[in-house]
Amino acid sequence: MTPAEKSAERLWTRSRRAAYAEITDVAMGLFLSEGFDATTIDDIARASGISRRSFFRYFGTKEDIVVDELVQEGEKAARALEARPDSEPPWAALRAVVLDIAGAVQGDERMLAVSTMMYETPSLRSRCIEKHLRWQEQLAPELRRRLSRGHAEALELDVRARSLAACAVACWDSAGEAWTRAEGGVPLAELLEAAFDAVGAADGA
C-alpha cells in the first residue's frame, strides 16, 4: 500500500468513526427524550442527516446502538485492569476496577437514565446477554495472564479467567439493577461492595 493509499484509508477510518459517534450521540439523545420504543430508525436517520440505508452501514438494529456503547465501557474496564499493579490478585484487581467505574458513574444522571432504559425495555434487557459475553471476553486475557503465574494448565487457566470475569460482570449487573431501582439513591459502589463480598469464595484467586 502506497503512502497516499494509507493516508486515504486513515481518513476514511476517521470519517467513519466520527459518523458512528455522531449517530450514536443523536440516537441516545432521542432514546432518552422520546423513549426507546417510540424512537424509530427513520427518526434516528432523519435527525442524523443520513438515509435509512446509510444507518444500516453502521448498525444492524437500534438496539445495537445502546449495546455497542456499553461494550465500549467493557473495553475501558479491560484497559484499566491491565493498568492495575501486577502484585494484585486477579479478583482484587477486578474489584478495584469496578469500584473505580462505580465512583465515576455515581451522580451521572445520563448513565442512570440509560440504565433505567435498559432494565425497562425487554428488547434491550435481552441484549444484555451479549454485553455480558463481550465484557467477559474483554477481561479474560488479562485475568489469564495474572493467573498464569500459578503455572496451571492452559485449559484450567481459561476456565478460571472466564469464571472470574463472569462473576465480576454478574456483580456489576446485580448491583447496577439495584442502583437503578433505587433511582441512584444508594451509592453504586456500596452495592458493588456487597455483591463482591457475596462472592467470597473467589477472594483467594
C-alpha positions, 0 to 999 in steps of 0.5 A: 500500500502506497503512502497516499493509499494509507493516508486515504484509508486513515481518513476514511477510518476517521470519517467513519468513526466520527459518523458512528459517534455522531449517530450514536450521540443523536440516537441516545439523545432521542432514546432518552427524550422520546423513549426507546420504543417510540424512537424509530430508525427513520427518526434516528436517520432523519435527525442524523442527516443520513438515509435509512440505508446509510444507518444500516452501514453502521448498525444492524438494529437500534438496539445495537446502538445502546449495546455497542456503547456499553461494550465500549465501557467493557473495553475501558474496564479491560484497559484499566485492569491491565493498568492495575499493579501486577502484585494484585490478585486477579479478583482484587484487581477486578474489584478495584476496577469496578469500584473505580467505574462505580465512583465515576458513574455515581451522580451521572444522571445520563448513565442512570437514565440509560440504565433505567432504559435498559432494565425497562425495555425487554428488547434491550434487557435481552441484549444484555446477554451479549454485553455480558459475553463481550465484557467477559471476553474483554477481561479474560486475557488479562485475568489469564495472564495474572493467573498464569503465574500459578503455572496451571494448565492452559485449559484450567487457566481459561476456565478460571479467567472466564469464571472470574470475569463472569462473576465480576460482570454478574456483580456489576449487573446485580448491583447496577439493577439495584442502583437503578431501582433505587433511582441512584439513591444508594451509592453504586459502589456500596452495592458493588461492595456487597455483591463482591463480598457475596462472592467470597469464595473467589477472594483467594484467586 
